[in-house]
């Protein structure tokens, strides 16, 4: 699944069942704020591995792109 929904990724993904998604490519926008940034990242990491060893640090001036692979679907 590729997600680029221009600042709506928190509302689009948070508290949704992501268990049937094998791969997730996403741009996460800093405009959601630091608290929601880390809430969303931690939620995604319940379902997915950080295969690129990405740095999840928040920077209010930059959006970041990430790639994840499912912990459950091989």
N, CA, C, O and CB atoms as a CASP TS submission, in Angstrom:
PFRMAT TS
TARGET T0000
AUTHOR 0000-0000-0000
METHOD Language model
MODEL 1
PARENT N/A
ATOM      1  N   UNK     1       0.845  -1.159   0.000  1.00  0.00           N
ATOM      2  CA  UNK     1       0.000   0.000   0.000  1.00  0.00           C
ATOM      3  C   UNK     1       0.896   1.230   0.000  1.00  0.00           C
ATOM      4  O   UNK     1       1.843   1.313   0.782  1.00  0.00           O
ATOM      5  CB  UNK     1      -0.964  -0.007   1.211  1.00  0.00           C
ATOM      6  N   UNK     2       0.602   2.174  -0.866  1.00  0.00           N
ATOM      7  CA  UNK     2       1.316   3.447  -0.896  1.00  0.00           C
ATOM      8  C   UNK     2       0.367   4.519  -0.368  1.00  0.00           C
ATOM      9  O   UNK     2      -0.758   4.663  -0.846  1.00  0.00           O
ATOM     10  CB  UNK     2       1.824   3.793  -2.349  1.00  0.00           C
ATOM     11  N   UNK     3       0.835   5.256   0.609  1.00  0.00           N
ATOM     12  CA  UNK     3       0.013   6.296   1.216  1.00  0.00           C
ATOM     13  C   UNK     3       0.719   7.637   1.062  1.00  0.00           C
ATOM     14  O   UNK     3       1.834   7.827   1.547  1.00  0.00           O
ATOM     15  CB  UNK     3      -0.268   5.986   2.714  1.00  0.00           C
ATOM     16  N   UNK     4       0.063   8.545   0.389  1.00  0.00           N
ATOM     17  CA  UNK     4       0.539   9.927   0.283  1.00  0.00           C
ATOM     18  C   UNK     4      -0.709  10.798   0.259  1.00  0.00           C
ATOM     19  O   UNK     4      -1.148  11.254  -0.797  1.00  0.00           O
ATOM     20  CB  UNK     4       1.451  10.157  -1.011  1.00  0.00           C
ATOM     21  N   UNK     5      -1.263  11.016   1.424  1.00  0.00           N
ATOM     22  CA  UNK     5      -2.552  11.719   1.499  1.00  0.00           C
ATOM     23  C   UNK     5      -2.423  13.112   2.100  1.00  0.00           C
ATOM     24  O   UNK     5      -3.359  13.639   2.701  1.00  0.00           O
ATOM     25  CB  UNK     5      -3.539  10.907   2.314  1.00  0.00           C
ATOM     26  N   UNK     6      -1.248  13.691   1.926  1.00  0.00           N
ATOM     27  CA  UNK     6      -1.018  15.109   2.203  1.00  0.00           C
ATOM     28  C   UNK     6      -1.593  15.587   3.531  1.00  0.00           C
ATOM     29  O   UNK     6      -2.565  16.343   3.558  1.00  0.00           O
ATOM     30  CB  UNK     6      -1.596  15.926   1.102  1.00  0.00           C
ATOM     31  N   UNK     7      -1.003  15.153   4.610  1.00  0.00           N
ATOM     32  CA  UNK     7      -1.286  15.536   6.000  1.00  0.00           C
ATOM     33  C   UNK     7      -2.453  14.778   6.635  1.00  0.00           C
ATOM     34  O   UNK     7      -2.779  15.038   7.793  1.00  0.00           O
ATOM     35  CB  UNK     7      -1.572  17.003   6.060  1.00  0.00           C
ATOM     36  N   UNK     8      -3.085  13.862   5.926  1.00  0.00           N
ATOM     37  CA  UNK     8      -4.212  13.109   6.487  1.00  0.00           C
ATOM     38  C   UNK     8      -3.840  11.685   6.856  1.00  0.00           C
ATOM     39  O   UNK     8      -4.721  10.887   7.173  1.00  0.00           O
ATOM     40  CB  UNK     8      -5.357  13.088   5.507  1.00  0.00           C
ATOM     41  N   UNK     9      -2.562  11.347   6.824  1.00  0.00           N
ATOM     42  CA  UNK     9      -2.162   9.962   7.086  1.00  0.00           C
ATOM     43  C   UNK     9      -2.511   9.504   8.498  1.00  0.00           C
ATOM     44  O   UNK     9      -2.794   8.325   8.707  1.00  0.00           O
ATOM     45  CB  UNK     9      -0.676   9.806   6.859  1.00  0.00           C
ATOM     46  N   UNK    10      -2.498  10.413   9.470  1.00  0.00           N
ATOM     47  CA  UNK    10      -2.874  10.024  10.829  1.00  0.00           C
ATOM     48  C   UNK    10      -4.325   9.550  10.852  1.00  0.00           C
ATOM     49  O   UNK    10      -4.617   8.460  11.344  1.00  0.00           O
ATOM     50  CB  UNK    10      -2.672  11.203  11.814  1.00  0.00           C
ATOM     51  N   UNK    11      -5.225  10.359  10.325  1.00  0.00           N
ATOM     52  CA  UNK    11      -6.650   9.995  10.303  1.00  0.00           C
ATOM     53  C   UNK    11      -6.915   8.781   9.429  1.00  0.00           C
ATOM     54  O   UNK    11      -7.821   7.998   9.715  1.00  0.00           O
ATOM     55  CB  UNK    11      -7.485  11.166   9.813  1.00  0.00           C
ATOM     56  N   UNK    12      -6.152   8.619   8.388  1.00  0.00           N
ATOM     57  CA  UNK    12      -6.341   7.511   7.452  1.00  0.00           C
ATOM     58  C   UNK    12      -5.902   6.172   8.047  1.00  0.00           C
ATOM     59  O   UNK    12      -6.543   5.153   7.786  1.00  0.00           O
ATOM     60  CB  UNK    12      -5.570   7.780   6.168  1.00  0.00           C
ATOM     61  N   UNK    13      -4.832   6.147   8.837  1.00  0.00           N
ATOM     62  CA  UNK    13      -4.250   4.883   9.305  1.00  0.00           C
ATOM     63  C   UNK    13      -4.470   4.570  10.785  1.00  0.00           C
ATOM     64  O   UNK    13      -4.620   3.405  11.152  1.00  0.00           O
ATOM     65  CB  UNK    13      -2.796   4.897   9.039  1.00  0.00           C
ATOM     66  N   UNK    14      -4.491   5.582  11.626  1.00  0.00           N
ATOM     67  CA  UNK    14      -4.515   5.323  13.066  1.00  0.00           C
ATOM     68  C   UNK    14      -5.801   4.608  13.490  1.00  0.00           C
ATOM     69  O   UNK    14      -6.905   4.977  13.088  1.00  0.00           O
ATOM     70  CB  UNK    14      -4.370   6.636  13.839  1.00  0.00           C
ATOM     71  N   UNK    15      -5.620   3.582  14.306  1.00  0.00           N
ATOM     72  CA  UNK    15      -6.704   2.728  14.807  1.00  0.00           C
ATOM     73  C   UNK    15      -7.407   1.927  13.716  1.00  0.00           C
ATOM     74  O   UNK    15      -8.547   1.500  13.897  1.00  0.00           O
ATOM     75  CB  UNK    15      -7.717   3.570  15.526  1.00  0.00           C
ATOM     76  N   UNK    16      -6.744   1.725  12.599  1.00  0.00           N
ATOM     77  CA  UNK    16      -7.277   0.867  11.532  1.00  0.00           C
ATOM     78  C   UNK    16      -6.561  -0.477  11.584  1.00  0.00           C
ATOM     79  O   UNK    16      -5.431  -0.564  12.065  1.00  0.00           O
ATOM     80  CB  UNK    16      -7.106   1.535  10.122  1.00  0.00           C
ATOM     81  N   UNK    17      -7.213  -1.515  11.094  1.00  0.00           N
ATOM     82  CA  UNK    17      -6.600  -2.844  11.025  1.00  0.00           C
ATOM     83  C   UNK    17      -5.645  -2.885   9.833  1.00  0.00           C
ATOM     84  O   UNK    17      -6.076  -2.885   8.680  1.00  0.00           O
ATOM     85  CB  UNK    17      -7.688  -3.964  10.905  1.00  0.00           C
ATOM     86  N   UNK    18      -4.363  -2.919  10.121  1.00  0.00           N
ATOM     87  CA  UNK    18      -3.339  -2.932   9.070  1.00  0.00           C
ATOM     88  C   UNK    18      -2.751  -4.324   8.869  1.00  0.00           C
ATOM     89  O   UNK    18      -1.761  -4.478   8.154  1.00  0.00           O
ATOM     90  CB  UNK    18      -2.225  -1.947   9.408  1.00  0.00           C
ATOM     91  N   UNK    19      -3.341  -5.328   9.485  1.00  0.00           N
ATOM     92  CA  UNK    19      -2.758  -6.668   9.511  1.00  0.00           C
ATOM     93  C   UNK    19      -2.751  -7.383   8.156  1.00  0.00           C
ATOM     94  O   UNK    19      -2.010  -8.350   7.982  1.00  0.00           O
ATOM     95  CB  UNK    19      -3.499  -7.504  10.496  1.00  0.00           C
ATOM     96  N   UNK    20      -3.545  -6.934   7.213  1.00  0.00           N
ATOM     97  CA  UNK    20      -3.595  -7.606   5.909  1.00  0.00           C
ATOM     98  C   UNK    20      -2.744  -6.906   4.849  1.00  0.00           C
ATOM     99  O   UNK    20      -2.753  -7.291   3.680  1.00  0.00           O
ATOM    100  CB  UNK    20      -5.032  -7.690   5.430  1.00  0.00           C
ATOM    101  N   UNK    21      -2.023  -5.891   5.263  1.00  0.00           N
ATOM    102  CA  UNK    21      -1.163  -5.143   4.341  1.00  0.00           C
ATOM    103  C   UNK    21       0.245  -5.713   4.429  1.00  0.00           C
ATOM    104  O   UNK    21       0.820  -5.802   5.514  1.00  0.00           O
ATOM    105  CB  UNK    21      -1.169  -3.609   4.670  1.00  0.00           C
ATOM    106  N   UNK    22       0.796  -6.098   3.287  1.00  0.00           N
ATOM    107  CA  UNK    22       2.125  -6.716   3.257  1.00  0.00           C
ATOM    108  C   UNK    22       3.249  -5.681   3.302  1.00  0.00           C
ATOM    109  O   UNK    22       4.241  -5.861   4.009  1.00  0.00           O
ATOM    110  CB  UNK    22       2.269  -7.572   2.008  1.00  0.00           C
ATOM    111  N   UNK    23       3.088  -4.617   2.556  1.00  0.00           N
ATOM    112  CA  UNK    23       4.107  -3.563   2.495  1.00  0.00           C
ATOM    113  C   UNK    23       3.418  -2.208   2.582  1.00  0.00           C
ATOM    114  O   UNK    23       2.311  -2.015   2.079  1.00  0.00           O
ATOM    115  CB  UNK    23       4.956  -3.670   1.186  1.00  0.00           C
ATOM    116  N   UNK    24       4.100  -1.286   3.229  1.00  0.00           N
ATOM    117  CA  UNK    24       3.561   0.058   3.375  1.00  0.00           C
ATOM    118  C   UNK    24       4.645   1.062   3.022  1.00  0.00           C
ATOM    119  O   UNK    24       5.700   1.100   3.655  1.00  0.00           O
ATOM    120  CB  UNK    24       3.030   0.296   4.814  1.00  0.00           C
ATOM    121  N   UNK    25       4.382   1.865   2.018  1.00  0.00           N
ATOM    122  CA  UNK    25       5.245   2.991   1.658  1.00  0.00           C
ATOM    123  C   UNK    25       4.442   4.244   1.975  1.00  0.00           C
ATOM    124  O   UNK    25       3.315   4.408   1.508  1.00  0.00           O
ATOM    125  CB  UNK    25       5.699   2.943   0.124  1.00  0.00           C
ATOM    126  N   UNK    26       5.028   5.117   2.765  1.00  0.00           N
ATOM    127  CA  UNK    26       4.250   6.260   3.254  1.00  0.00           C
ATOM    128  C   UNK    26       5.112   7.507   3.377  1.00  0.00           C
ATOM    129  O   UNK    26       6.282   7.441   3.753  1.00  0.00           O
ATOM    130  CB  UNK    26       3.616   5.934   4.604  1.00  0.00           C
ATOM    131  N   UNK    27       4.516   8.630   3.056  1.00  0.00           N
ATOM    132  CA  UNK    27       5.111   9.919   3.369  1.00  0.00           C
ATOM    133  C   UNK    27       4.345  10.451   4.570  1.00  0.00           C
ATOM    134  O   UNK    27       3.126  10.614   4.517  1.00  0.00           O
ATOM    135  CB  UNK    27       5.058  10.921   2.136  1.00  0.00           C
ATOM    136  N   UNK    28       5.064  10.719   5.652  1.00  0.00           N
ATOM    137  CA  UNK    28       4.439  11.251   6.854  1.00  0.00           C
ATOM    138  C   UNK    28       4.790  12.727   6.950  1.00  0.00           C
ATOM    139  O   UNK    28       5.955  13.116   6.859  1.00  0.00           O
ATOM    140  CB  UNK    28       4.898  10.474   8.131  1.00  0.00           C
ATOM    141  N   UNK    29       3.765  13.531   7.135  1.00  0.00           N
ATOM    142  CA  UNK    29       3.916  14.981   7.108  1.00  0.00           C
ATOM    143  C   UNK    29       4.083  15.554   8.508  1.00  0.00           C
ATOM    144  O   UNK    29       3.346  15.207   9.430  1.00  0.00           O
ATOM    145  CB  UNK    29       2.720  15.620   6.428  1.00  0.00           C
ATOM    146  N   UNK    30       5.053  16.426   8.646  1.00  0.00           N
ATOM    147  CA  UNK    30       5.360  17.046   9.929  1.00  0.00           C
ATOM    148  C   UNK    30       4.224  17.937  10.427  1.00  0.00           C
ATOM    149  O   UNK    30       4.141  18.221  11.622  1.00  0.00           O
ATOM    150  CB  UNK    30       6.634  17.855   9.818  1.00  0.00           C
ATOM    151  N   UNK    31       3.358  18.376   9.534  1.00  0.00           N
ATOM    152  CA  UNK    31       2.276  19.276   9.914  1.00  0.00           C
ATOM    153  C   UNK    31       1.301  18.651  10.914  1.00  0.00           C
ATOM    154  O   UNK    31       0.528  19.365  11.552  1.00  0.00           O
ATOM    155  CB  UNK    31       1.527  19.711   8.684  1.00  0.00           C
ATOM    156  N   UNK    32       1.334  17.326  11.053  1.00  0.00           N
ATOM    157  CA  UNK    32       0.425  16.680  12.015  1.00  0.00           C
ATOM    158  C   UNK    32       0.859  16.942  13.450  1.00  0.00           C
ATOM    159  O   UNK    32       0.094  16.688  14.380  1.00  0.00           O
ATOM    160  CB  UNK    32       0.362  15.168  11.761  1.00  0.00           C
ATOM    161  N   UNK    33       2.066  17.444  13.641  1.00  0.00           N
ATOM    162  CA  UNK    33       2.575  17.742  14.976  1.00  0.00           C
ATOM    163  C   UNK    33       3.371  16.582  15.534  1.00  0.00           C
ATOM    164  O   UNK    33       3.192  15.429  15.141  1.00  0.00           O
ATOM    165  CB  UNK    33       1.434  18.084  15.916  1.00  0.00           C
ATOM    166  N   UNK    34       4.250  16.915  16.455  1.00  0.00           N
ATOM    167  CA  UNK    34       5.181  15.926  16.996  1.00  0.00           C
ATOM    168  C   UNK    34       4.461  14.800  17.746  1.00  0.00           C
ATOM    169  O   UNK    34       4.816  13.632  17.587  1.00  0.00           O
ATOM    170  CB  UNK    34       6.177  16.606  17.924  1.00  0.00           C
ATOM    171  N   UNK    35       3.474  15.130  18.544  1.00  0.00           N
ATOM    172  CA  UNK    35       2.769  14.096  19.309  1.00  0.00           C
ATOM    173  C   UNK    35       2.097  13.081  18.385  1.00  0.00           C
ATOM    174  O   UNK    35       2.262  11.875  18.564  1.00  0.00           O
ATOM    175  CB  UNK    35       1.723  14.737  20.232  1.00  0.00           C
ATOM    176  N   UNK    36       1.347  13.559  17.407  1.00  0.00           N
ATOM    177  CA  UNK    36       0.682  12.639  16.468  1.00  0.00           C
ATOM    178  C   UNK    36       1.681  11.886  15.604  1.00  0.00           C
ATOM    179  O   UNK    36       1.433  10.742  15.222  1.00  0.00           O
ATOM    180  CB  UNK    36      -0.287  13.406  15.573  1.00  0.00           C
ATOM    181  N   UNK    37       2.814  12.518  15.291  1.00  0.00           N
ATOM    182  CA  UNK    37       3.882  11.864  14.532  1.00  0.00           C
ATOM    183  C   UNK    37       4.292  10.571  15.230  1.00  0.00           C
ATOM    184  O   UNK    37       4.305   9.502  14.620  1.00  0.00           O
ATOM    185  CB  UNK    37       5.105  12.808  14.371  1.00  0.00           C
ATOM    186  N   UNK    38       4.627  10.679  16.509  1.00  0.00           N
ATOM    187  CA  UNK    38       5.110   9.511  17.248  1.00  0.00           C
ATOM    188  C   UNK    38       3.987   8.520  17.563  1.00  0.00           C
ATOM    189  O   UNK    38       4.229   7.314  17.606  1.00  0.00           O
ATOM    190  CB  UNK    38       5.780   9.956  18.541  1.00  0.00           C
ATOM    191  N   UNK    39       2.791   8.999  17.778  1.00  0.00           N
ATOM    192  CA  UNK    39       1.654   8.090  17.967  1.00  0.00           C
ATOM    193  C   UNK    39       1.477   7.242  16.717  1.00  0.00           C
ATOM    194  O   UNK    39       1.322   6.025  16.813  1.00  0.00           O
ATOM    195  CB  UNK    39       0.349   8.879  18.283  1.00  0.00           C
ATOM    196  N   UNK    40       1.499   7.871  15.540  1.00  0.00           N
ATOM    197  CA  UNK    40       1.319   7.132  14.289  1.00  0.00           C
ATOM    198  C   UNK    40       2.469   6.176  14.025  1.00  0.00           C
ATOM    199  O   UNK    40       2.236   5.024  13.660  1.00  0.00           O
ATOM    200  CB  UNK    40       1.180   8.096  13.126  1.00  0.00           C
ATOM    201  N   UNK    41       3.691   6.623  14.200  1.00  0.00           N
ATOM    202  CA  UNK    41       4.859   5.756  13.994  1.00  0.00           C
ATOM    203  C   UNK    41       4.761   4.521  14.889  1.00  0.00           C
ATOM    204  O   UNK    41       4.945   3.400  14.415  1.00  0.00           O
ATOM    205  CB  UNK    41       6.176   6.528  14.284  1.00  0.00           C
ATOM    206  N   UNK    42       4.476   4.713  16.160  1.00  0.00           N
ATOM    207  CA  UNK    42       4.381   3.583  17.084  1.00  0.00           C
ATOM    208  C   UNK    42       3.234   2.655  16.732  1.00  0.00           C
ATOM    209  O   UNK    42       3.341   1.441  16.908  1.00  0.00           O
ATOM    210  CB  UNK    42       4.217   4.081  18.503  1.00  0.00           C
ATOM    211  N   UNK    43       2.146   3.207  16.240  1.00  0.00           N
ATOM    212  CA  UNK    43       1.025   2.372  15.801  1.00  0.00           C
ATOM    213  C   UNK    43       1.432   1.529  14.588  1.00  0.00           C
ATOM    214  O   UNK    43       1.157   0.329  14.551  1.00  0.00           O
ATOM    215  CB  UNK    43      -0.207   3.251  15.458  1.00  0.00           C
ATOM    216  N   UNK    44       2.073   2.136  13.615  1.00  0.00           N
ATOM    217  CA  UNK    44       2.533   1.414  12.422  1.00  0.00           C
ATOM    218  C   UNK    44       3.496   0.296  12.814  1.00  0.00           C
ATOM    219  O   UNK    44       3.441  -0.797  12.250  1.00  0.00           O
ATOM    220  CB  UNK    44       3.214   2.383  11.426  1.00  0.00           C
ATOM    221  N   UNK    45       4.374   0.564  13.772  1.00  0.00           N
ATOM    222  CA  UNK    45       5.373  -0.436  14.173  1.00  0.00           C
ATOM    223  C   UNK    45       4.764  -1.635  14.901  1.00  0.00           C
ATOM    224  O   UNK    45       5.449  -2.638  15.100  1.00  0.00           O
ATOM    225  CB  UNK    45       6.414   0.211  15.060  1.00  0.00           C
ATOM    226  N   UNK    46       3.504  -1.555  15.298  1.00  0.00           N
ATOM    227  CA  UNK    46       2.813  -2.733  15.853  1.00  0.00           C
ATOM    228  C   UNK    46       2.594  -3.782  14.768  1.00  0.00           C
ATOM    229  O   UNK    46       2.558  -4.979  15.053  1.00  0.00           O
ATOM    230  CB  UNK    46       1.455  -2.326  16.482  1.00  0.00           C
ATOM    231  N   UNK    47       2.450  -3.331  13.530  1.00  0.00           N
ATOM    232  CA  UNK    47       2.138  -4.196  12.402  1.00  0.00           C
ATOM    233  C   UNK    47       3.320  -4.453  11.474  1.00  0.00           C
ATOM    234  O   UNK    47       3.364  -5.475  10.788  1.00  0.00           O
ATOM    235  CB  UNK    47       1.022  -3.602  11.621  1.00  0.00           C
ATOM    236  N   UNK    48       4.274  -3.530  11.451  1.00  0.00           N
ATOM    237  CA  UNK    48       5.315  -3.559  10.430  1.00  0.00           C
ATOM    238  C   UNK    48       6.712  -3.479  11.022  1.00  0.00           C
ATOM    239  O   UNK    48       6.921  -2.938  12.107  1.00  0.00           O
ATOM    240  CB  UNK    48       5.113  -2.429   9.458  1.00  0.00           C
ATOM    241  N   UNK    49       7.670  -4.037  10.272  1.00  0.00           N
ATOM    242  CA  UNK    49       9.087  -3.920  10.592  1.00  0.00           C
ATOM    243  C   UNK    49       9.674  -2.716   9.882  1.00  0.00           C
ATOM    244  O   UNK    49       9.266  -2.372   8.772  1.00  0.00           O
ATOM    245  CB  UNK    49       9.847  -5.201  10.203  1.00  0.00           C
ATOM    246  N   UNK    50      10.616  -2.092  10.519  1.00  0.00           N
ATOM    247  CA  UNK    50      11.358  -0.965   9.963  1.00  0.00           C
ATOM    248  C   UNK    50      12.527  -1.532   9.163  1.00  0.00           C
ATOM    249  O   UNK    50      13.661  -1.531   9.642  1.00  0.00           O
ATOM    250  CB  UNK    50      11.858   0.014  11.093  1.00  0.00           C
ATOM    251  N   UNK    51      12.265  -2.012   7.960  1.00  0.00           N
ATOM    252  CA  UNK    51      13.270  -2.753   7.193  1.00  0.00           C
ATOM    253  C   UNK    51      14.435  -1.890   6.712  1.00  0.00           C
ATOM    254  O   UNK    51      15.502  -2.416   6.395  1.00  0.00           O
ATOM    255  CB  UNK    51      12.618  -3.403   6.008  1.00  0.00           C
ATOM    256  N   UNK    52      14.249  -0.602   6.655  1.00  0.00           N
ATOM    257  CA  UNK    52      15.327   0.273   6.200  1.00  0.00           C
ATOM    258  C   UNK    52      16.075   0.922   7.363  1.00  0.00           C
ATOM    259  O   UNK    52      16.919   1.795   7.164  1.00  0.00           O
ATOM    260  CB  UNK    52      14.769   1.347   5.286  1.00  0.00           C
ATOM    261  N   UNK    53      15.751   0.483   8.578  1.00  0.00           N
ATOM    262  CA  UNK    53      16.341   1.105   9.771  1.00  0.00           C
ATOM    263  C   UNK    53      16.227   2.622   9.720  1.00  0.00           C
ATOM    264  O   UNK    53      17.183   3.346  10.001  1.00  0.00           O
ATOM    265  CB  UNK    53      17.809   0.700   9.912  1.00  0.00           C
ATOM    266  N   UNK    54      15.051   3.077   9.361  1.00  0.00           N
ATOM    267  CA  UNK    54      14.800   4.509   9.207  1.00  0.00           C
ATOM    268  C   UNK    54      14.892   5.233  10.540  1.00  0.00           C
ATOM    269  O   UNK    54      14.606   4.673  11.598  1.00  0.00           O
ATOM    270  CB  UNK    54      13.430   4.744   8.583  1.00  0.00           C
ATOM    271  N   UNK    55      15.290   6.462  10.462  1.00  0.00           N
ATOM    272  CA  UNK    55      15.327   7.354  11.613  1.00  0.00           C
ATOM    273  C   UNK    55      13.954   8.026  11.699  1.00  0.00           C
ATOM    274  O   UNK    55      13.535   8.702  10.758  1.00  0.00           O
ATOM    275  CB  UNK    55      16.497   8.418  11.493  1.00  0.00           C
ATOM    276  N   UNK    56      13.259   7.846  12.815  1.00  0.00           N
ATOM    277  CA  UNK    56      11.909   8.378  12.965  1.00  0.00           C
ATOM    278  C   UNK    56      11.869   9.726  13.670  1.00  0.00           C
ATOM    279  O   UNK    56      10.795  10.191  14.050  1.00  0.00           O
ATOM    280  CB  UNK    56      11.063   7.400  13.717  1.00  0.00           C
ATOM    281  N   UNK    57      13.022  10.357  13.851  1.00  0.00           N
ATOM    282  CA  UNK    57      13.043  11.649  14.522  1.00  0.00           C
ATOM    283  C   UNK    57      12.109  12.635  13.832  1.00  0.00           C
ATOM    284  O   UNK    57      12.013  12.672  12.605  1.00  0.00           O
ATOM    285  CB  UNK    57      14.465  12.207  14.563  1.00  0.00           C
ATOM    286  N   UNK    58      11.442  13.412  14.628  1.00  0.00           N
ATOM    287  CA  UNK    58      10.521  14.431  14.130  1.00  0.00           C
ATOM    288  C   UNK    58      11.269  15.725  13.863  1.00  0.00           C
ATOM    289  O   UNK    58      12.105  16.144  14.663  1.00  0.00           O
ATOM    290  CB  UNK    58       9.376  14.671  15.131  1.00  0.00           C
ATOM    291  N   UNK    59      10.969  16.352  12.744  1.00  0.00           N
ATOM    292  CA  UNK    59      11.497  17.673  12.421  1.00  0.00           C
ATOM    293  C   UNK    59      10.345  18.471  11.832  1.00  0.00           C
ATOM    294  O   UNK    59       9.826  18.122  10.773  1.00  0.00           O
ATOM    295  CB  UNK    59      12.722  17.594  11.424  1.00  0.00           C
ATOM    296  N   UNK    60       9.947  19.526  12.501  1.00  0.00           N
ATOM    297  CA  UNK    60       8.769  20.286  12.081  1.00  0.00           C
ATOM    298  C   UNK    60       8.898  20.896  10.693  1.00  0.00           C
ATOM    299  O   UNK    60       7.904  21.351  10.128  1.00  0.00           O
ATOM    300  CB  UNK    60       8.495  21.372  13.069  1.00  0.00           C
ATOM    301  N   UNK    61      10.091  20.915  10.141  1.00  0.00           N
ATOM    302  CA  UNK    61      10.313  21.517   8.826  1.00  0.00           C
ATOM    303  C   UNK    61      10.356  20.509   7.682  1.00  0.00           C
ATOM    304  O   UNK    61      10.449  20.897   6.517  1.00  0.00           O
ATOM    305  CB  UNK    61      11.589  22.289   8.843  1.00  0.00           C
ATOM    306  N   UNK    62      10.289  19.199   8.011  1.00  0.00           N
ATOM    307  CA  UNK    62      10.475  18.206   6.960  1.00  0.00           C
ATOM    308  C   UNK    62       9.463  17.072   7.061  1.00  0.00           C
ATOM    309  O   UNK    62       9.170  16.590   8.155  1.00  0.00           O
ATOM    310  CB  UNK    62      11.880  17.647   7.017  1.00  0.00           C
ATOM    311  N   UNK    63       8.938  16.654   5.935  1.00  0.00           N
ATOM    312  CA  UNK    63       8.167  15.426   5.826  1.00  0.00           C
ATOM    313  C   UNK    63       9.162  14.306   5.544  1.00  0.00           C
ATOM    314  O   UNK    63      10.261  14.557   5.050  1.00  0.00           O
ATOM    315  CB  UNK    63       7.059  15.525   4.702  1.00  0.00           C
ATOM    316  N   UNK    64       8.778  13.077   5.857  1.00  0.00           N
ATOM    317  CA  UNK    64       9.688  11.955   5.609  1.00  0.00           C
ATOM    318  C   UNK    64       8.941  10.819   4.934  1.00  0.00           C
ATOM    319  O   UNK    64       7.750  10.604   5.162  1.00  0.00           O
ATOM    320  CB  UNK    64      10.332  11.467   6.924  1.00  0.00           C
ATOM    321  N   UNK    65       9.676  10.097   4.097  1.00  0.00           N
ATOM    322  CA  UNK    65       9.141   8.914   3.436  1.00  0.00           C
ATOM    323  C   UNK    65       9.723   7.672   4.092  1.00  0.00           C
ATOM    324  O   UNK    65      10.911   7.617   4.411  1.00  0.00           O
ATOM    325  CB  UNK    65       9.453   8.932   1.916  1.00  0.00           C
ATOM    326  N   UNK    66       8.849   6.659   4.291  1.00  0.00           N
ATOM    327  CA  UNK    66       9.251   5.427   4.948  1.00  0.00           C
ATOM    328  C   UNK    66       8.737   4.222   4.171  1.00  0.00           C
ATOM    329  O   UNK    66       7.767   4.305   3.418  1.00  0.00           O
ATOM    330  CB  UNK    66       8.739   5.393   6.393  1.00  0.00           C
ATOM    331  N   UNK    67       9.419   3.105   4.378  1.00  0.00           N
ATOM    332  CA  UNK    67       8.997   1.832   3.793  1.00  0.00           C
ATOM    333  C   UNK    67       8.999   0.784   4.903  1.00  0.00           C
ATOM    334  O   UNK    67       9.977   0.644   5.638  1.00  0.00           O
ATOM    335  CB  UNK    67       9.938   1.403   2.601  1.00  0.00           C
ATOM    336  N   UNK    68       7.903   0.057   5.014  1.00  0.00           N
ATOM    337  CA  UNK    68       7.747  -0.969   6.031  1.00  0.00           C
ATOM    338  C   UNK    68       7.297  -2.279   5.392  1.00  0.00           C
ATOM    339  O   UNK    68       6.673  -2.285   4.331  1.00  0.00           O
ATOM    340  CB  UNK    68       6.743  -0.518   7.103  1.00  0.00           C
ATOM    341  N   UNK    69       7.623  -3.391   6.054  1.00  0.00           N
ATOM    342  CA  UNK    69       7.126  -4.712   5.647  1.00  0.00           C
ATOM    343  C   UNK    69       6.430  -5.366   6.825  1.00  0.00           C
ATOM    344  O   UNK    69       6.857  -5.225   7.971  1.00  0.00           O
ATOM    345  CB  UNK    69       8.282  -5.615   5.124  1.00  0.00           C
ATOM    346  N   UNK    70       5.365  -6.077   6.534  1.00  0.00           N
ATOM    347  CA  UNK    70       4.527  -6.678   7.549  1.00  0.00           C
ATOM    348  C   UNK    70       5.296  -7.626   8.471  1.00  0.00           C
ATOM    349  O   UNK    70       6.206  -8.332   8.035  1.00  0.00           O
ATOM    350  CB  UNK    70       3.395  -7.412   6.896  1.00  0.00           C
ATOM    351  N   UNK    71       4.919  -7.630   9.736  1.00  0.00           N
ATOM    352  CA  UNK    71       5.459  -8.582  10.697  1.00  0.00           C
ATOM    353  C   UNK    71       4.736  -9.925  10.581  1.00  0.00           C
ATOM    354  O   UNK    71       5.223 -10.936  11.085  1.00  0.00           O
ATOM    355  CB  UNK    71       5.340  -8.027  12.129  1.00  0.00           C
ATOM    356  N   UNK    72       3.574  -9.938   9.919  1.00  0.00           N
ATOM    357  CA  UNK    72       2.698 -11.096   9.939  1.00  0.00           C
ATOM    358  C   UNK    72       2.567 -11.818   8.599  1.00  0.00           C
ATOM    359  O   UNK    72       2.341 -13.028   8.575  1.00  0.00           O
ATOM    360  CB  UNK    72       1.359 -10.679  10.394  1.00  0.00           C
ATOM    361  N   UNK    73       2.702 -11.112   7.508  1.00  0.00           N
ATOM    362  CA  UNK    73       2.537 -11.694   6.169  1.00  0.00           C
ATOM    363  C   UNK    73       3.913 -11.882   5.553  1.00  0.00           C
ATOM    364  O   UNK    73       4.678 -10.926   5.427  1.00  0.00           O
ATOM    365  CB  UNK    73       1.638 -10.790   5.255  1.00  0.00           C
ATOM    366  N   UNK    74       4.223 -13.091   5.178  1.00  0.00           N
ATOM    367  CA  UNK    74       5.539 -13.361   4.571  1.00  0.00           C
ATOM    368  C   UNK    74       5.462 -13.388   3.074  1.00  0.00           C
ATOM    369  O   UNK    74       6.475 -13.601   2.407  1.00  0.00           O
ATOM    370  CB  UNK    74       6.102 -14.675   5.070  1.00  0.00           C
TER
END
